[in-house]
Amino acid sequence: METVTVKRKRGSGNITPSGYIRYKTGVRFQHRRVWERENGSVPDGMMVHHLDGDKMNNVISNLMLVDALTHKRLHGECELRNGEWWKPCTKCKVFKLVDSEFYKKKTKITSWCKDCCKEYDRSKRIAK
């Protein structure tokens, strides 16, 4: 993907391949600078999220500070329903509760639900 130059009131920047505006004077993203100008530095482990999903809409009212796991879920296919996270199983495609219907590993949650994992394990044992 080619880099696009963006003209601003002071200086210029570019749009990264993933769609974020980055200032030419370093590796700073515009949305982080907007957040920091209004609220101070972004704490470790936190991320600035675009509420409307438009990475070029960097007005402060469109930005929200979230932890890394919430940010990952917001950008994935997860849905927050009545305060609980739901996610689709990549095998059966059914949305299920993240906290009870998926196995947790050290750094992630399985992409298949527990039922699909058990079914797969049974089929492997039968095939032997």
N, C-alpha and C positions, 0 to 999 in steps of 0.2 A: 504494500500500500504506500502511496506517495505521501510526503509531508506537505501540509498546507500551511502557508504563512498567514497569521492573523494580525491585522493592524489594531492597535489599541491607542488610547489617548496618550499614554506614555510608553514608548518602546513598542516591541512587537514580540510575538511568540509563535508557536506552531501547534497544530493539532496532532496528537500522537496517533499511532495506528489503532489504539483502542478508543479513540474519540475524545480524549481529555485535552484541554488547553493547557499548554506548558509554557512558562515564560522563557525567553531566550537567555536571560541572565542567570541560568542555572537549571536545576532539575525540579524546580518548584511548580506544582500544579496550581492553577488559578483558584480552584474551589477551596483548596487548603489555605491559600493566602487570604481569600475573602473571609473565611471562617476565623482565622487568626487575627485579622484586623478588627473584627467585631467582638471576639470572645477570648482572645489570648491563645496560647499554644495548644495544640492538640495533644492530649495526654498519651503516653505510651499504651499501645494496645487498642486505641480507639481510632475510628475512621470517620471521615466526612462523607455522608451519603446524600445523593441528589434525590429529593422526595419524588419528583416527577419522572425520574429516570433519564432526563435529558442532561448529558454530561457537559453541555455547553451553556446550560442555564445556571449561572453561578451567582444569582442574587441570594442574599443571606436568607430570605424567607423560604428558599427552596433547599436549604442545606440543614442537615441534622447530624449530630454526633452520635455514633453507635459503636458498640464493641465489635471486634472482628468476626465473631461467630454470627451475630445478628446481621452484619453486613453481608456475609457470605450467603446466609439464608435469604436475605432480601433480593440478592442478585441471582439466586438459584430459582428453583421452581417451588420452593417452600411457601406456605401460606400461614399467616397468623390468624387463628380462629378462636375467638373468646379467650385470648391469652395463652393459647397452646399452639405450638408449631406442628404443622402437618406437612408431609412430603410425599411425592409419588414414588412408589417402588418402580425401579427401572425395568423390572421383569413383568410384573402383572399390571402395572400402570395405575393401580388404585392408590388414592391418597390415604395415608395412615398416620396416626400420631407418632411423632418422632421419638418421644420419651419412652414409649412402651412397645412399639411395634417394629423397631429396628435395633440391631445389635450395635453397641458402642465399642469402638476400638480405641487405641491410645490417642490418635490424632484426628479421628473422623468417625462418622457413622456409616454403616454399610449402605450400599445403594439398593440392595434387595431387602425386602421386608423379612421378618423372621419366618413367616409361613413359606415364602419362596425359597429361603435358605434351607429350611427343613425338608421341603419337597425335593430340592436338588440333591441334598445329602442322601435321602432315601433312594433316589434313582441311581446314584453312584454305587451305593451298597448292593442294590439289586443287580446292577450290570456286572459286578465282579464275579 
